Amino acid sequence: MAGAGGRSWRDLLGRARKRRSPFGSGAELQGAALRLLDQHQNLAELLLEVGDSAKPGVQDGAEHRGVSPESFIVSVLQEQASKLGVPTATLAAKNAMANMEQICQDPASPSRVLLLNSDQRKRLTCLLQTVKDLLANNMFCRSLFCQEMWKMKEPLGLEAVWHLHSSDIVGLAQLLDRSPAGPAAVEWLCSSLCGLCEQAGDISCGDTELAQRILSDFAIVFVQHGFEQPSELGRKVEFQKVAYICRAVLQRMLAWVLDAVGKEKQEDVSMVQAVRFWLNVFNVPLYGSVSPPDSLRQFFRHTLTEVLTYNPVLKVSDAIQMQKEWSFTRTSPLLTALYRKLTGTALPLQLLVAFSVQESVCQLQQVLETHEVNWQHVLSCVSTLVVCQAEAGQLFKDLLSHLLLKAFGNYDMENMITAFLLARQAALEGPAVFMPYSEWFKASFGSAGGHHGSSKKSLVFLLEFLSELVPFEAAPYLKVHIMFPPCVPAKHRSLLLEYLSLAKTRLADLQVAIEDMGLYEDLSAPEEAVQPQAQALRDVEKALQIFESTRKIPTSVIEASIFRRPYYTSWFLPALLRPRVLPKTPDGRMAFIDSLKRADKIPSNLYSTYLQACHAMKEKVLQDASKAEPSHSKEPLEQLEADLAELRTLVVQQAQWEEVAAQLAVLSDRLRRALGEDTEAAPCSARLQVPVPTPGLAGGPQRVVDLLLTSFCQILLAASSFNPPDRQGPCLSLLVKMLCGHRNLLPALLARLCQLLYHQGPSLGAAHILGLAAFVIHLSECRALIPAVEADFGASQAVPGEALSVSEFWSSLLVCRTEESFVFCLRFCTAAAAYLMCKFSSCSREDFCALIPPGLIKKLQFLVPRLSLEARGILCEEAKSALSWSSLSCPSLNPRRASLCLWRQAGFQELLKEKAFQLSFREWLLLELEVCPEKDILSAAERQDFHHWAIYQRYLPAPSAAGGCDGDLEKACGVILNAILDSSQRLQLGACAHSRTSLSPEILCRLQELVLELRCRPKLLPGCSAAQRPLVFELLQDRLAGRDPEQGSALGQQLWRQQELLLHRRILLGLPASTLVTTCWRGSRAVLDCDSFFGFVNSELKNVSSRGYALSYDITAHFFRGLLSASLDCEDAAEGVSEALAACQTKCPVLLLSAALWWPRLEPALCSQWKRLFGAPLAGELARLRGWHSSGTRFLCSGAAFPVCDPPWLSAAFLHGAILQHSPRGTEALQRLGTGAEQLLVALLFFSLLDLISARIAPKEGVDVQTSLERSLQILQCLQGRGTAWPLLFHSAEEAPGRFHVLHSAASQRHTRLLPLAFYSLTPSFQQQLLQQEPTFLSVALQMYIQLLQLFVEGQVLPQSDQDLTEQDPLELISAARQFLLGAIPHCPAQSLGSIQPLLSTCEELDPELAASILHFSRPAVDVELEEELELF
C-alpha cells in the first residue's frame, strides 16, 4: 500500500523510529494505523508491499514494537472480509488471482505471455511470498484460487503456473484437477508447451535454462499422474481427471513431434529446434528418483507403441518398394533421436532405468502382432536398433526365426511378410551390423531343413508368397532368389521353376540381366547395381584377396566358371587378364592366373593372347624410353611446369601483386616457347572452329593444354584451402587472361574443353569439376579477348549455326540428355555459379551481371527445379547459410542438396529477376526436348509431374516479361508447337545420332491438354456468326509464312518445307481429331466449319502427299473422325456431315479423292464410329461414298454396269481405287463402260498418270511403274477409240477447262510439275490420227517438252525408279520427246502449227533446232494461204 506522497508502508514504519511517537502505547499506534488503512487502503498493492517488506535483512521500528507485516495484512483482510461478509481465505484467493493476472499481462502483447520479464518476475516473487505467509496462517484457499484461475479469459502463462507449482502453493496436478473441462485444459497446455518449445531457440541463455526447468517439472507431473500404477490410482480416485489430461497432453505433443518429422525435409529450422527441445522430456536422468521406475517404463513403452502405430497409411506393397529410403542414414534425425531415447540407445544410463534393448525388441514384436503399424516408423526403428545396439542383431535374428516359425505353423502371410521386411531392413545397414539379405535367405530356405521343407504345403506356401512379392520387388532381391533359390525336392522342382520364370520375367521388365551379376555383388545394397565392367573389377580384387590369404582358388570363382559361364568368360576373365608389364618376381595376380590356368579355368588361346599383349606393352614402354626427346625440345615444357609450380606457391603464400605479375610474365614467355610461337603477335583469325563430335588434338598442344588446366586446378584448390575465392586475389583471372593472349593456344584449349565437358563430363571427379568450373568463369570474364567460336555439332546440327561467344560455347557443351549428363551438369553449373557469386561478390551490380554467362543461370533454372521438388514451390525464406565453396570439394556432397542451397540464396534469387538471365518458356521446352526419355534421370511419372508444374504453375501464369505466357493458353500452345517443330527439324534434318523420336510424345501430350482446354469455352449462342478460331492452323501457317526465303539454298528451302509439312501432319495427328473441325452458327443452326482445314490442305498438306491426288490414310481418317465427332454439336448430325462433304467437292476435292483411295480401310472405322455415336443410318453423303465404292467393285468383279454419277471425277476416283484393288481385271472392264463415260475415263487417265509419277518418286509406296504405265496406256487407248479430247487434261490449272480444273487443283505441286514426264511416257500409244483429230495436241506436246527441259535446266532431279532396270533415264526421255516432236511437226495441220506461235520464243531459248523446224514448216502454210487469197481477186 502507498500512503500520501507515494511513501510505502515500510517508510511509514521506518519514520516511527526517527521521531518521538505521539501515541502513548502500541495499542494506540495499532488503532491509528488501522484507521489510516481503512481510509486509504488498496488491498492488491498491500499484498505486494507486505511481500516486499518480508525480505531478509529488513529491520524497522514496527518489528521492534511487536508489529509484523503479516499481522497487518491479516488484520486488513479480516476487517475487509467482515465488511464484505465473505471468508478471509476467499478474499485472499480472489485478490491474489487478480494480482497475478495483472502481473502476467504484458502491455506490449494482447495475448498471454509464456515467459515473464525481470520486472514481472520480481513482482510475482513478492506476491507469492505473501501468499505463502497467508497459507501459513490458514488465510488462503487453494481450491478457490484454482477456480478463479480457470475463470480468467486468458489462462496464466506457463512460467507463472510453474512458479505456483514449484513454490508449493498450487501444484500443477491440483490445478488440472480443478479445471472445469478436461479438453480445454489439454488445449491450453499443448499450445503453451508448443509455444515454449518454439521460443526456446530465440531467448537468452538464462531463460533457456528456465524453460528447461519448466518443461522438466511439468514432464514429471505428466508421467507421474498419467502413468500411475493401478495400486496408486485406486488410492487417488480424485486425480482420475488429472491422469486423463496428462496422457492427452503427452499424446498430443507426440503427434506434434511426428507431424514435424514428416515435414522435416521442408528445412523449417525453427520447427526442428522446437521439436528437439521437447524431446528432452525423454531423457531418463530428468526423472531421477522422483518418478517410479514402473511409471517411467510404462510411459516409454506407451510412447514407442504410439510412434510405431501413428498414422498407418502405408500398405505392405509400399513398404516393400520404399524401405530402402528408411535406412538409418536416410531417416529423419528427429525420428532417430526419438528412437534412441525411447529404446535406451542414446545414453548408457538409460539402460539402467528406462528400456533395455531386449524390452524394445519385445515391444516391437508385440506391436507388430497386435496393431496396424506405420511401416516407415517400424522399419526405421529397426534400422536404429541394429545400428546403435550391438546386441540388437542377434535379437532380431531370434525374432525372425520366431516369425518364420509362426508363419509356417499357421500358414500366416502377415508373419511372413513381417519377417522379410525386418530381415531386409536390418540388412540395409550393412554386414557390419547384420547379415546380408542373401545370407539370411540362404540360411532360412537354402537347405532341406528349413521351415519350408516339412511338407509340400509349406513349400507351396513359400513359393506363393514369393510370387506375390514379384510385382513389387526390386532387382537385387529378385537376384538373390534366383541365384540362391530355396531348396526344393526333385519331385516339386516344377513349382520352383514357375517362380523362377516369373522372377526372371520381372527382371527383364526391369531391364536387368541376371547373367551380368557379379561374384561378390552386394545384393542387399539399397543403391542401384553397378555396371558389369566395374563389378567385374571388384570381383577380381575380392578374389585376389581371398587367394592371397588362402592360396586357394575361391569357391565362388570355381562355381562361376561352371554355372555362370557367360559372366565368367565375358566379364571376369577380361577384367583379370588386363594387359600390363609383368613384374620380374611373380606377384599375387600372376600366381592366381597360373593357378586358374593349371585348373583349366582359362582357355589356352585367351592365355596366349594375354601374354602377347603384356609383352607388347613391355616393348612399347621400352621404345618410349629409348625415344626420349632431346633436351632442347623437352626443356620448354619442363620449365613451364616448374614455373606453374612456382606460381602456385606464390598464390598459397599470398604474395604481393608485383611478384605474381612478374611470374605471369615469365610463364607467358615459357608458354610461347613451348608452343613455338614467334615473338611477334600472331594474326587473329576471325573465328575459332571446333568440331564438337571429334575435337582432335595434336600431341604437343595437348600436353601443354593438359599441363595448364591441371595447374590451374591445383592452384585453385591450394588457394581455396586457405581462403575463399573472394580473398584469393586476381591471380587466376590474370593467368586466364594471359592464356587468352596466346591466340595459337585457343583452338587447342577450346578443343580440350570440348573433350572434357561434352565427351568425358560424367567421368570427371570433384576436383576436376571445381577447377574447370572456375576456369570457364574466368574464360567468360575474358570473352572480349576471344574470337567468336563456330561449334560444329556434326550430324545433330541441321544447318550451320551462328558464331558463339566463348560463354555460349561452353554452355552449349553442357547437354542434359541422360542421367549421367544431368548429374554432371548439375554439379558443374552449381560449382560455376557458386564460384562466380563468391569470387565477384564485391563487384557492383552492373559489373557483376555483365560477368555472368546467361547460359549458366538458365541451365540452373532448368536443372534445379527439375531435380529438386523443393525448388518448385514459393521460396518462403532464405537459406540460413550460403553454399560454402570449400564444401563443394567434399566427396560425400549431395549435388541436389548443394544446388538447392545455392538456389535458396537471396543473391541467386535476385539474379533470377534479371531479364537477361530468365529462362523463357521456349528455351525451357528446347532443353526438355533434348532429353532422352528412356535414359532420363526422372521416371515417366516424375517427368510428367515436372512438366505439369513447369507449364501450369511456372510459365503459363508468368508474365511475358519473365518468359511466361501471361495466362494466355493460345500463346502457350504457339510456343509449345514452335518448340516441338524446331527441335524436330533439327533432329530430322541433322539425322541426330542419339536415338530419339522426331516428336516428343510427352510434350505433345501437354499440347493436347492445352488445345482441349482451349475448346472448353462457353458455346456460342444461336445467331452468333463467329466460330472458334482455328488456332492450330493459324500457328502452322504463320510458321510457314515466317520462314525467310533468303535463308539457305532453294533446295535447302524445299527440303525444309517438305520436312516441316510432314511434321505439321504429325502434329495434327497427335492432336484430338475434333481440332480439325469447328462449329459455328449459321442463322439458327449450328453447322460444321471445315474451311481452315480445307485451306491448309489445299495450300500445304496435299503437297507432301506421295500419291499426288490423295492424302495419306492417317490424316484422311483423322479428318473423318473429327468430322463425325464435331457433328455431335449439330442439331441434325447426318445433315451436318452431308453438308460438309458436299462442300468438299468444291472447296477441297483432295479429301474426297483420299476417301475414295482409302475407302476399304476407312469404311469400317467410320461405320463403327457413326454407330457408336448415333446408332442411326449413315449420313447421306457417307452412304453415297459407300455406294460408289460398291458400284466400282461390282463393275469389276461381277460385270455389273457402272453408273456414272455427278461429279464424274469422284466416280472415277472410286473406280480407280477399285481397279487398284482388283488390278488383274481392272482396265479390261473399261471397254464395257457406256456412252457418256468420257469424262470419267479422262479422270481415270489423270489418276493413273499421277500413280506413274508416284511410282517414280516414291517407289516404296506400293505403286509399280510398269503396271501404272500399262494401265495408263490402256485407258488412253479407250479414250482414243471414243475420240475423246484428252490432251486438254495437260493444260495448266489456270488454262484447263472447268471439267479438268478440279483434277489439277487436287494434285500436288510436285506431281503437277512432273506431268511432262508422264505425258512423254505415253508416246508409244500416240496415234498418227491425233495430229489431225486434236488441233491442240501439238501445242500440248510442245508445252510439255518445254516444261521437261525447264525441269532439267533448273537442276530439278527427274525421278527414276530403281524397280525397272530397262526404264529410260531422264536424258533418254528428253531425247525421245524431242525426236517425237521433230517427227510429228511435218504432219501437223496448219491450224495446229499456228496455235503454237506463243511458245516459239521459249522454245528458241531452250531448243533452237526444234524452234527452227517449227518455223520451217509454218512458213509454207502461210505462203499457201496468201496465194489462195490472191486468186480471189
Salt bridges, closest charged atoms under 4 A:
ASP38 OD1 - LYS83 NZ 2.45
ASP52 OD2 - ARG10 NH2 3.34
ASP52 OD1 - LYS55 NZ 3.13
GLU79 OE2 - LYS83 NZ 3.78
GLU148 OE2 - LYS151 NZ 3.81
GLU154 OE1 - ARG112 NH1 3.55
GLU159 OE2 - ARG121 NE 2.47
GLU159 OE2 - HIS163 NE2 3.12
GLU187 OE1 - ARG252 NH2 2.89
ASP207 OD1 - ARG121 NH2 3.69
GLU228 OE2 - LYS236 NZ 3.71
GLU267 OE2 - ARG897 NH1 3.31
ASP294 OD1 - ARG297 NH1 3.50
GLU325 OE2 - ARG330 NH1 3.02
GLU359 OE2 - ARG297 NE 3.42
GLU369 OE2 - HIS402 NE2 3.74
GLU369 OE2 - LYS406 NZ 3.37
GLU473 OE1 - ARG424 NH1 2.68
GLU473 OE2 - HIS481 ND1 3.90
GLU521 OE2 - LYS479 NZ 3.40
GLU528 OE2 - LYS324 NZ 3.40
GLU541 OE2 - ARG589 NH2 3.45
ASP587 OD2 - ARG580 NH1 2.96
GLU619 OE2 - HIS615 NE2 3.61
ASP624 OD2 - LYS620 NZ 3.24
GLU629 OE2 - ARG703 NH2 3.86
GLU638 OE2 - LYS634 NZ 3.67
ASP643 OD2 - ARG670 NE 2.77
ASP669 OD1 - ARG672 NH1 3.72
ASP669 OD2 - ARG673 NE 3.41
GLU677 OE1 - HIS742 ND1 3.05
ASP706 OD1 - ARG752 NE 2.64
GLU781 OE1 - HIS778 ND1 2.94
GLU790 OE2 - ARG687 NH1 2.66
GLU870 OE2 - ARG897 NH2 2.67
GLU910 OE2 - LYS913 NZ 3.22
GLU914 OE2 - ARG845 NH2 3.14
GLU923 OE2 - LYS858 NZ 2.84
GLU928 OE2 - ARG866 NH2 2.72
GLU928 OE2 - HIS947 NE2 2.86
ASP936 OD2 - ARG866 NH2 2.80
ASP936 OD2 - ARG943 NH1 2.99
ASP966 OD2 - LYS971 NZ 3.53
GLU970 OE2 - ARG1017 NH2 3.88
GLU970 OE1 - ARG1029 NH1 2.31
ASP982 OD2 - ARG922 NH2 2.70
ASP982 OD1 - ARG1039 NH2 2.44
GLU1002 OE1 - ARG943 NE 2.58
GLU1009 OE1 - HIS948 NE2 3.33
GLU1009 OE2 - ARG1006 NH2 2.99
GLU1034 OE1 - ARG1029 NH2 2.47
GLU1060 OE2 - ARG1039 NE 2.16
GLU1060 OE2 - HIS1064 NE2 2.91
ASP1091 OD1 - LYS1147 NZ 3.13
GLU1100 OE1 - ARG1057 NH2 3.03
GLU1135 OE2 - ARG1085 NH1 3.47
GLU1139 OE2 - ARG1085 NH2 3.20
GLU1163 OE2 - ARG1186 NE 3.93
GLU1181 OE2 - ARG1184 NH1 3.20
GLU1238 OE2 - ARG1282 NH1 3.62
ASP1251 OD1 - ARG1107 NH2 3.46
ASP1251 OD2 - HIS1216 NE2 2.67
GLU1295 OE1 - HIS1291 ND1 3.47
GLU1354 OE1 - ARG1313 NH2 3.30
GLU1367 OE2 - ARG1256 NH1 2.18
ASP1407 OD2 - ARG1378 NE 2.66
GLU1409 OE1 - ARG1378 NH2 2.48
